[in-house]
Amino acid sequence: MYRRAGFTLIELLVVISIIALIASIILASLKPSRDKSYDAAIKQELTSVRSQAELYFSKNGNFGTAPANPGCLVDSSLFVLDPNVASLVAKIEADNGPSSVTCYSTTGAGGAWAVSSPLRTDPTKSWCVDSKQSSKQISGSITTTSCP
């Protein structure tokens, strides 16, 4: 009797379906880790905003004009005038969704600012950074120029 070596179509389909099932289980289990890495990136980028804001203040003696609303990339505030700050805010919004960053600032030499963005692991919580050197997790988003 002559028998051909190889796999049948059914055997190949069973193996492919098992591999697909294992891959979907692995991808589903990686989501929490991915969200935690996004949270770490948000915290790092907001800390970098603080550094860039202090450099801007050292150079200009103010934080620009206050935005007309809590948006970040509007008017002639620090969040627009300084290209480094603007790019950090844009990066956070690219990672976390459009309009996910809330910014407030005041004008003058004694000006203040605050920035917050929701965390991916718990969207009801945000990470907040302000000009008073505060960095912390808060409920919701900011409504003033300081982290509550």
C-alpha positions as CSV (number, residue, x, y, z in Angstrom):
1,M,0.0,0.0,0.0
2,Y,1.2,3.5,-0.9
3,R,0.5,6.2,1.7
4,R,1.3,9.9,1.1
5,A,3.1,11.7,3.9
6,G,1.6,15.0,5.2
7,F,-1.2,16.6,7.0
8,T,-4.9,16.6,6.1
9,L,-6.8,19.8,5.7
10,I,-8.8,19.0,8.9
11,E,-5.6,18.6,10.9
12,L,-4.2,21.9,9.6
13,L,-7.5,23.7,10.4
14,V,-7.5,22.3,14.0
15,V,-3.9,23.5,14.6
16,I,-4.6,27.0,13.2
17,S,-7.7,27.4,15.3
18,I,-5.8,26.3,18.5
19,I,-3.0,28.8,17.7
20,A,-5.6,31.6,17.1
21,L,-7.3,30.8,20.4
22,I,-4.0,30.9,22.3
23,A,-3.1,34.2,20.6
24,S,-6.4,35.8,21.5
25,I,-6.0,34.8,25.2
26,I,-2.5,36.2,25.3
27,L,-3.5,39.5,23.6
28,A,-6.5,39.9,26.1
29,S,-4.2,39.4,29.1
30,L,-1.7,42.0,27.9
31,K,-4.2,44.9,27.9
32,P,-3.8,45.8,31.6
33,S,0.0,45.8,31.2
34,R,-0.4,48.1,28.1
35,D,-2.7,50.5,30.0
36,K,-0.2,50.6,32.9
37,S,2.6,51.5,30.5
38,Y,0.4,54.3,29.0
39,D,-0.2,55.6,32.5
40,A,3.6,55.7,33.2
41,A,4.1,57.5,29.9
42,I,1.5,60.1,30.9
43,K,3.1,60.7,34.2
44,Q,6.5,61.1,32.7
45,E,5.3,63.5,30.0
46,L,3.5,65.6,32.5
47,T,6.6,65.8,34.6
48,S,8.5,66.9,31.5
49,V,5.9,69.6,31.0
50,R,6.8,71.0,34.4
51,S,10.5,71.1,33.5
52,Q,9.8,72.8,30.2
53,A,7.4,75.3,31.9
54,E,10.1,76.2,34.4
55,L,12.6,76.8,31.6
56,Y,10.0,78.9,29.8
57,F,9.4,81.0,33.0
58,S,13.1,81.4,33.6
59,K,13.5,82.8,30.0
60,N,10.4,84.9,29.8
61,G,9.5,85.8,33.4
62,N,5.9,84.6,33.0
63,F,3.8,81.7,31.7
64,G,2.2,83.6,28.8
65,T,-1.4,84.7,28.8
66,A,-4.2,82.7,30.4
67,P,-6.2,80.4,28.0
68,A,-9.8,81.5,27.5
69,N,-10.9,78.0,28.3
70,P,-9.4,74.9,29.9
71,G,-8.1,73.7,26.5
72,C,-4.3,73.4,26.3
73,L,-3.5,74.3,22.7
74,V,-5.4,77.6,22.6
75,D,-4.6,81.3,22.8
76,S,-1.1,82.5,23.6
77,S,-0.5,80.5,26.8
78,L,2.6,78.6,27.8
79,F,1.0,75.5,26.3
80,V,1.1,77.1,22.8
81,L,4.1,79.5,23.0
82,D,6.6,77.0,24.1
83,P,7.1,74.4,21.4
84,N,8.4,71.8,23.8
85,V,5.4,72.0,26.1
86,A,3.0,72.1,23.1
87,S,4.6,68.9,21.7
88,L,4.4,67.1,25.0
89,V,0.7,68.0,25.4
90,A,0.1,66.9,21.8
91,K,1.9,63.6,22.5
92,I,-0.3,62.9,25.5
93,E,-3.4,63.7,23.5
94,A,-2.2,61.4,20.7
95,D,-1.7,58.5,23.2
96,N,-4.8,59.2,25.4
97,G,-7.3,60.7,23.0
98,P,-8.1,64.2,21.7
99,S,-8.9,66.8,24.3
100,S,-7.8,64.4,27.1
101,V,-5.5,67.0,28.6
102,T,-6.9,69.8,30.7
103,C,-4.7,73.0,31.3
104,Y,-5.2,76.1,33.3
105,S,-2.8,79.0,33.7
106,T,-2.8,82.6,34.9
107,T,-0.8,85.6,33.6
108,G,1.9,87.8,35.1
109,A,5.1,87.2,36.9
110,G,3.3,85.4,39.7
111,G,1.4,83.3,37.3
112,A,0.6,79.7,37.9
113,W,-0.5,76.7,35.8
114,A,-1.7,73.1,36.2
115,V,-2.2,70.2,33.7
116,S,-4.0,67.0,34.1
117,S,-4.8,63.9,32.0
118,P,-7.0,60.9,32.7
119,L,-5.3,57.6,33.5
120,R,-6.0,54.6,31.3
121,T,-6.2,52.1,34.1
122,D,-9.0,54.2,35.8
123,P,-10.5,56.9,33.6
124,T,-12.2,58.5,36.7
125,K,-8.7,59.3,38.0
126,S,-6.3,61.8,36.5
127,W,-2.6,62.6,37.0
128,C,-2.0,66.2,37.8
129,V,1.1,68.4,37.7
130,D,1.2,72.1,38.6
131,S,3.6,75.0,39.0
132,K,3.7,74.5,42.8
133,Q,5.8,71.3,42.2
134,S,2.8,69.0,43.0
135,S,2.4,65.7,41.1
136,K,-0.4,63.5,42.2
137,Q,-3.4,61.4,41.3
138,I,-6.7,63.1,41.6
139,S,-10.4,62.3,41.0
140,G,-11.7,63.8,37.8
141,S,-9.7,66.6,36.2
142,I,-8.5,70.0,37.4
143,T,-10.6,73.1,37.6
144,T,-8.0,75.6,38.7
145,T,-4.2,76.4,38.4
146,S,-3.3,73.9,41.2
147,C,-3.7,70.2,41.8
148,P,-6.4,69.7,44.5
